[in-house]
Amino acid sequence: MSTAFTAGEQHWQARLGKLRDVVRQELVARQLERELPAPPVRIIDCGCGQGTQALRLARRGYDVTGVDASADLLARFERDLAAEPAEVRGRVRAERDMIETYAERAGLSRFPAVLCHGVLMCADDPEPVLRALAALTAPGGVVSLLVRNGDALAMRPGLLGDWAACAAAFGWPAGRPRPGGHRVVRRPGVHGRGGRFGRAAAGPGGPAGLRGASRAHRPVPAGGGAAAPDRAAAGERNGLMRLTVLGGCGAWPGAGQACSGYLVEHGRFRLLIDPGYATLPRLLLTVADATEVDAVLVSHGHPDHCADLNPLLRARVFRDDPALVPLPVYAPAGALGPVLALDRPGALDDAIALREFTPGDRLTVGPFGVRSWPLPHFMPNAGLRLEAGGRSLAYTGDTGPSPLLTELADGADVYLAEATYPWRVPPDSERYLSSGRLAGAVAREAGVGRLLLTHLQPGTEPAEAVRAAAGSFPGEIAVASAGLVAEAGPRGE
Ligand SMILES: C[S@@+](CC[C@H](N)C(=O)[O-])C[C@H]1O[C@@H](n2cnc3c(N)ncnc32)[C@H](O)[C@@H]1O
C-alpha cells in the first residue's frame, strides 16, 4: 500500500523525536486542546503515522481511531501503544488502510472530530482525501487539517540572507527568470518580518523584469520630458509607487552585491535614487537599457551612493544616439564633482542635466513631489521624501540621529532607513550614521507603514538588524537587498 508520502517516509522517520518534530507535535496538541470538543468523543486521525497525536488524545480520554497506509509507521504506533496503561490501550484502534477507501467502508458511523495532519500536501491531487474527510465527518463536526505552507520554507534561508536558497524555496531556479518570465510577484516577507515586500525577477532573459516587454528607446527630456506625461498619467490611474532595490550594501559592495541604489517607479516614470557602486549592472537586469531611466536623485556625494552615475552616463552618451537628451540628475550642490571628474572634462556634458539643490529644498521630479531635509552626515546629505498618487516613500540617505527624521518619515508608506550597524554606532561615527535600533525607533514614532533597513555594513547579519529594529517597531521590517520590491498602492494593496 503506497502513497505519495512513501518516498519521503524514511526522512520523516529519521526526524521523529527530534526538536522540530517535538515542537510541531506540541503546537498541534495545544491547538487541538483548544478546538476539540471535550472527551469522551470519537476521533479519527487520518494519516496518523506513528500515532503521536492519537496517543496523546487517548491519554486525555478520547476514543481514537488511527488510519494510515504505512506498515512501518503503524508498527511504531503499536509499539508505543503497547507501553500505555490498559485503559488507554482500550481507547485506541490502529487501522492500516488508505484514507480514501477507509471512508467507503460500509456501516461506518461518522466522527465528531476528524484529524488529517501532514498528509494533504503530499498528494498530487488532494481532492479524494478531502472528499473522504468530509464523508467521515459528522454534521457539525470538527475537521483539523495541518498542511505545510510551501512559501514558509523560504523564511529560514531568507533570515540568513541566503537568497539563492530562498528563491529555490519559492520554486524559482536561481539566476533564471521565473516561469512566465517577468512579473513581479509579491511574496511573504522574504527577509525580516511581515509580508508585503516582494522580489523582482532579475537575470539575463528576465530583465524586462518589472514590466514585461522592454520599451523601445524613447529619450526623455529633462524634467520628465515628452514621454513622461503619458507614463505619469498611467501611474496616476493605477496609483502605485514601486521601489525596487538594486543594492543595499553600506560603504563597499559585497560579492555579487551592490551599494545603495533604488529604482522608484510611478506610472511609467523611472527615478533612480543613489546610483552607488555596482548598481548599474543590477539596474540593467531590471530595465532593458540605460536610457530607460528618466531622472536620477542623489542623497549625497559619497561614492557608495553615486559612483555608478559615471557608467550610467557613459552608457547613454557613448551610444552616439542623436535623439538622446540629457538625463536630469538632482543632487546636493557640489556632491557630484568627483564622480563627474572621472572622465575628461566635458566628456559627459551631453548626457547630464545637473540640477543642484540645497537639502531642505522642495523639488518636482516627473510625477514625484520631493521634499528634502538636511540630515547630519560626514558631508551634506539630503533626506528625501517622495510623494506620488497619494503614496509616499521616505529615504534617509546616510544620517546620524536627528529630530528631522520623524518629520521625514511621518506616516510614510515605506521608510527606507540607513542602518549601518544593528545596535550601536561606534563613537567616532555616532553623530553621522545610524543603527537598526534607531531606525526602528524613528519608524515607530513616525507611524510608518513598512520599514526597509539599508546600508548595512558588509558582514552584518541581516537578521540581527531586523531584531534591533523590531525592538521598537512592531510593523513589517525587511532588509534591502537586490531585487527586493516594495509597492505602495491604494490602501489594502
Ligand atoms: C507526514 S506523516 C504525518 C503523520 C501524523 N499525522 C503526524 O502529523 O505526525 C503523513 C502520514 O500520512 C500517511 N498517508 C499519506 N497519504 C495517505 C493516504 N492516502 N492514506 C493513508 N495514509 C496516508 C503516511 O503514510 C504518513 O504516515
The ligand as a Tripos MOL2 file, in Angstrom:
@<TRIPOS>MOLECULE
LIG
   27    29     1     0     0
SMALL
NO_CHARGES

@<TRIPOS>ATOM
      1 C1          3.8590   13.3870    7.3830 C.3       1 LIG1
      2 S1          3.1610   11.9530    8.0360 S.3       1 LIG1
      3 C2          2.1620   12.6500    9.3040 C.3       1 LIG1
      4 C3          1.8250   11.6940   10.3990 C.3       1 LIG1
      5 C4          0.9920   12.2850   11.5230 C.3       1 LIG1
      6 N1         -0.3020   12.7410   11.0120 N.3       1 LIG1
      7 C5          1.6930   13.4250   12.2020 C.2       1 LIG1
      8 O1          1.3310   14.5770   11.9420 O.co2     1 LIG1
      9 O2          2.5890   13.1630   12.9860 O.co2     1 LIG1
     10 C6          1.9550   11.5380    6.8070 C.3       1 LIG1
     11 C7          1.2820   10.2410    7.0500 C.3       1 LIG1
     12 O3          0.1650   10.1280    6.1810 O.3       1 LIG1
     13 C8          0.1140    8.8320    5.6490 C.3       1 LIG1
     14 N2         -0.6280    8.9230    4.3860 N.ar      1 LIG1
     15 C9         -0.3730    9.7590    3.3680 C.ar      1 LIG1
     16 N3         -1.3090    9.6150    2.4120 N.ar      1 LIG1
     17 C10        -2.1720    8.6690    2.8510 C.ar      1 LIG1
     18 C11        -3.3650    8.0960    2.3270 C.ar      1 LIG1
     19 N4         -3.8540    8.4830    1.1470 N.pl3     1 LIG1
     20 N5         -3.9920    7.1550    3.0580 N.ar      1 LIG1
     21 C12        -3.4890    6.7720    4.2430 C.ar      1 LIG1
     22 N6         -2.3820    7.2840    4.7940 N.ar      1 LIG1
     23 C13        -1.7300    8.2160    4.1120 C.ar      1 LIG1
     24 C14         1.5500    8.4030    5.5170 C.3       1 LIG1
     25 O4          1.6940    7.0150    5.4810 O.3       1 LIG1
     26 C15         2.1510    9.0290    6.7720 C.3       1 LIG1
     27 O5          2.1090    8.1750    7.8550 O.3       1 LIG1
@<TRIPOS>BOND
     1     1     2 1
     2     2     3 1
     3     2    10 1
     4     3     4 1
     5     4     5 1
     6     5     6 1
     7     5     7 1
     8     7     8 2
     9     7     9 1
    10    10    11 1
    11    11    12 1
    12    11    26 1
    13    12    13 1
    14    13    14 1
    15    13    24 1
    16    14    15 ar
    17    14    23 ar
    18    15    16 ar
    19    16    17 ar
    20    17    18 ar
    21    17    23 ar
    22    18    19 1
    23    18    20 ar
    24    20    21 ar
    25    21    22 ar
    26    22    23 ar
    27    24    25 1
    28    24    26 1
    29    26    27 1
@<TRIPOS>SUBSTRUCTURE
     1 LIG1         1 GROUP 0 **** ****
